[in-house]
């Protein structure tokens, strides 16, 4: 009889702690699973174009915002998962870093105002009373519909840092550059201070990203030299990136006047259309600096202080003129506006009559950076330089993540993070 009651109690606890089970891929990425979901952003509260990174046990918070073009409130829930450094679910149970429940309703939402395309904007703040972040490391936020709980609506990555070590970096033209001045080299040192690391070669893992891209990230570099508290990473080949080029840009903040990079704004009931100025290849162009946002975007309008619900959606028309199509792969509009991914919805179509690639994307009003990129259908690497050119002088942001985890540990701690700029090699506040 006691065993019978114990089984019932355990079943009640499981049903209380987890209402729904969401099917997730083995490696969790920033992914939107529904065509109705648009303009997903996650940033540090107070700075809308920042990276989704906060310090553990601080007063910092993250904001998730997204739009549902269904224009009717849905019964969305959310949960989070602690992940390994390579974005697999870690050995920590959800009950270890969440309170009594692990699935929570998404209750902060507003309907759009005075927009041609109606939508519902959802927002979420983390940490909150349901999600009290207790461990450092990588996290995946998962949103799903209560009426179809097995399928996620979106998954989004964020980071929690416990700053135990310090990082210094020098970014410069690659020492050995077979590409004639196209590459940038990221040399750096880690000062572990008083943080106890018995085996830095096996216990420390480093990930370097360029402008928050993950497709060309460098990971698992080993320290070349260990000198007391200092770990030195001074490679010649393994730590190099294509410098790429400065991102293109356009502004669709208003509907009455064409913004930067826009040839025409027109209205075709029921939606506004923004036709961008046609673009051409930049492979042979000399490097030219201009200030941009390294592939980011910002939702803005001239007529509102609340763009989350008052910025409208437009069909934006892209044109890339070329002498002939590129074979064996696709050409994509690439940047944060495409989630740094090459998918069908941002793949351009070749117009044989006009000798140009074309694409139409539905985007929210604002200021956008982007680039044109080529991706071989059989290879994972995205190549911007095939179309945009590449220069060692290009201004880029580099993010260095330092993880600590012994073979006996159940999770990877994120013990250091720093953002550096290629033109200054100085740390930037992020």
N, C-alpha and C positions, 0 to 999 in steps of 0.2 A: 504493500500500500504506500509506503514512504517513497519507494522508487517511482511509483505511478505519479505521485504529486510532484516529485522532482522533475520528471519529464515534462509535465504540464507547465511548470514554472519556467523551465528553460525555453519552451516554445513561446510562451508569453513574452519573455525577455527578447527573443529574436524578433518577434513580430512588432514589439514596441520600438526596438532600436532601429530597425530597417524596414520601412514600409514597402520599398520597391527595389528591384534589382535591375540595373541598367547594363546592357551589353556594351562593352568597351573593347577597343582594339588592344593588342598587346602593348604597343607603343602609342601613347596618347599625345596628340598634336593639337594645335589650334585648328579646329575643324567646325564648320557650320554644316549641319545635316539637313536643314530645311530651307527651301527656296524662299520662304516668307521672311526669314531672319536676315536682317541687313545691319550694317554699320556696327559691328561688335568691336568695342574698345574696352580696354582695362588699363587703368592708370592710377598713380598715387594721388590721393585726394588733395586737391589744390593745384595740380599741374596736369592738364589734360593730355599733353603730348609726352608724358614721362613713361618710363618702362614700368611694368607691373612688378615692382620689387620693393619690399619693405624690410625694416630691421625687426628682429625678434624682440619682444618685450619693450616695444617703443610705442609712442602715441601715433605712429603713422598708420594709415589705412588705405585700402585699395577700393576703387569704384569700378564695377562692371556696368556697362551700358549697352543695350542693343534695342533694335526696333523690330517689331513684328508687323509686317504689312497686311496681316489678316484683319487688322483694325477692329478686332474684338478681343476682349480679355480672355486669355487662356489660363488654364489651371496648371501653371508651371511650378515645378519644384526644383531644388538644387541640392547638391552635395559636393564634398571635396574629397580628393584622394591624395595622400602623401605618396610621392614618387621617388624613384631612384634618380641618379644623375642623368641616366639615359631614358627617362620618362616612362618607365614601367612601374606599376603599383608596388610600393615598397613592402617590407615585412611588417610594418606597423599596422595593427588593426585600427579601423576607423574609430572605434570606441576609445582608443588611447588618445586621440587628438580632437575628438568631438565630445559633446556632452551626451545626455541620455539617448537622444535621437541622432540619426545621421542623414536624414532627408528632411528638407524644410521647404515650406511654401514660399514662393517669390511674390511678395505682397506690395512692393513699391513700384507703381506703374502710373503713367499718365497718357491720356489720349492726345494725339497731335491737334494743333490749332491752326486753322486757316491754311491748310495745305491741300494741294490738288490730289495728292496720294495720301490717303489716311493711314495712320499706323498707331501702334501702341508702343511707347518707350518704357522699357523695364530698366530698373537700376537696383544694384545690390552693393552693400558696403561690407567689406571684410577687413579685419575681424568684426564680429558682432556677438550678441549674447548666445547665439547658437554655435558660432564658429570661433572659439577662443584659441588662436594659434599657439601651440605649445612646443613645436619642434621647428628647427630650421630645415631648409631643403627645398626641393621642387614640389609644387602642388598642381593638381589639375582640378579645375572647377567644372562641374558637369550640370547642365540644365536639361530637364526632361519634362514631358507632358504627363500629368497624372493619368490621363485617359489612355496613354500609350507608353507605359513606363519603361518598357524594354529598350526603346530607341532614344538615344540622346538627341536633344535639339541642337546643342553645341557643347564643345569641350574647349577649355581655355587654360593656358598655362600661366602660373605666377610663381614668384620666388620669395622666400623668407630667409634673410641672412642673419647669422649671429657673428658679428665681426670680431674674429679672434686673431686674425693675421692682417698684415698690410701688404699692399702690392704697389710696385713702381714699374713703369713701362717706358720704353723708347720705341717709337714707331718711325721708320725711315725707309728710304729707298732700299730695296732688297740688295743684300751684299753680292750675291751671285744671281744675276737677273738675265736669263737667256731670252727673255721677251722684250729686250731693248727698252727698258725703263717703264714697264707696265705694272710692276709688282711692289707691294709694300710688305715690310718685315716687322713683326711684333716681337721684340725682345723684352723680357721682363724678369723681375726678381720678386720673390716672396720672402718677407721677414716674418717668421713664425713667432717671434717674441718669446713669451713664456708659455705658449700653448704646447703641451707635450705631444710630440710626434716621434714615435720610436723608429718607424721605417717610412721616411718621406717618399721613397721611390714607389712603394706599393700602397701606402695609405692616402696619399694626396693625388687627386685627379683634377685636371684643369680643362676647362672648356673656353674657347675663344670664339666670339661671334663678331661679325662685321655688320653694323647697322641693324642688329637684331635678326638677321637672317639665320636660319638653321640649316639650309641646304648645303652651305659651304663651310660650316663650323669646323674648327680644329679641336680635337679632343685627345686626352690621354697622353699628352707630352710628359716625359719624365724629366726631372731636374738633371741638368748636366753636371752641376757642381753643387755640393753641400758644404758650406763653410760656416760652421757654428749654427746660428739661427737663420742664415741666409740660404735660400734655394735659388739657383741661377738657371734661367732658361734662355740660352743664347744660340739658337740654331741658325742655319743658313738657308735651309729649304723647307723644313717641316712646319715652320711658323710663318709662311708667306701667304698673302692673299693677292688676287688681282686688285689693283687700285680702282678699276672700273672708271666711271666718269660721274660728273655731277648729275643729279637727277633732273629730268624735265619737270615742268610744273604748269599748273593752270588754276584759275580761280573762278568759282561759280557761286560767289557770295550773294549776288543779286540777280534779278530777272529782267530789269529794264535796260541794263548796260552790259556790254561784253567785258568780262574781266581779263586778266593776263592770260595769254595763250588761247583765247577763245575767239573764233571767227564770227560766230553768230549765235544768238539765243532766239529761239522761236517757240511758239505755242501751237501744238497740235492736240486738240481736245482728246483726252483730258490731261495731258502731261506736257511739261516744258522740255525742250530739247536744246542741248548745248553742243555745237559743232566746233571742235578744236581746230586750230590752224594745222595744216598738214605738216608732217614731220619727215625728215630724211635721215639716212645713215650718217653716223658721226665717226665711223671707224678711222677715216683719214684726217679728221679735223685735229688741229692743235688743241692742247689743253687750254681751257678758259675757265677761270674761277667765277662762280656767282653763288651767292648765299642761298641755301635751300635747307630742307629739313631731313635730308638723308633717307628719303623714301617714305616719310611719314605723311599724315594728313591731319587736318584740323577742321572740325565741323563748325562753320561760322555763317552768319548772314549779316547784311548791313542793317536790316530792319528789326532785329530782335536781340534781346539779351538772354533768351532762353532757346538756343538753337536745338537743344535735344528734342523739343516738341514743336518748334515753329520753323525749323529749316525744312524745306521741301525736297522732294526727290526729283531728279532730272535724268533723262536719257542723254548720256555723254557719248559723242561719236568721235572715235580715234581713227586717224589715217596715217599710215607709214608707207611712203613711196619708196620703191626699190626697183632695180632693173629687172629682177627675176625672183621667183619665190625660192626660199631655202628648202632643200630636200632633206628627207629623213627625220624631220622633227617639226615642231610647231613654233610659231612666234606669238608671244604673249605680252599683254600689258601687265607690268610687274611692279610690285611694291607693297606697302602695307594695305593699299586699296584692294589687292588681290590676296591678302593674308600671307604674302611672301610665298605663294604657291602658284603652280602652273596647272590650271584646271580648265575644263571645257568652257566654263563661263567667262574666262578671261583670255581664251585662245582666239587669235585673229583669223580672219578668213581672207584668202587671196582673191582679189578682183582681177580677172584676166584682162578685161577691157581697159582698166585704168592703170594696170601695173602697180598695184598697191595692196597692202594689207589693211583690213578694216575690222572694226569692232565697235559694238554699242554696249555700254554698261549703265546700269541704273545706279546712280550715286546720289548721296545726300549733299546739299549745298555746303560749300566750304572751300578750303585751299588744299590742293593735292600735289604731292610729288609722285613721280612714277618714272619707269624706264621701260624700254622695249627689250625683251629677252628671248633667247632661243633655247629650246630644250629638245634634245634628241629623244625620240619616243622610247628608246631602249635604255637610256642612261638617266641616272637621277640628278646629275649636275645641271644647274641652270647657268647659262652663259649670257650675261649682259654684254660682255666685251665684243661679241660677234657683231653686234649692231651699234652699240654705244661707243666702242673704243675703250681703251684703258690707259691710265696715266698714274705714275707714282706720286704725282703732286695732288691728286684728288683728295678732297676733304672727306674723311670717313670717321665714324665713331666705332670704337672697338670695345666690347664688353668682355671682361675676364672674370670667370667664375671659378672659385676654388672650393672643391669638395673634400671632405675628410670622412673616410670610412674604412675600418679594418675588416678583414675577412670574416671575423666573428660578429660584426655589427649587423643589426637588422635594417639599418637605413643609412643614407648618406647625409651628413651634415653639410650645410653650405656655410663655410666659415670665413669666406671672403668674397667680395665683389667690388669691382671698380670699373668705371667707364673712362676711356681715354679718347682723345681726339688726335687724328693723324697729323694735323698741321701744327699742333702745339706739343704733342706728346705729354701733355699735362692732364691730370685727373680732372674730370668734369663732374659737377654735382648732378646726380640723376635721381 
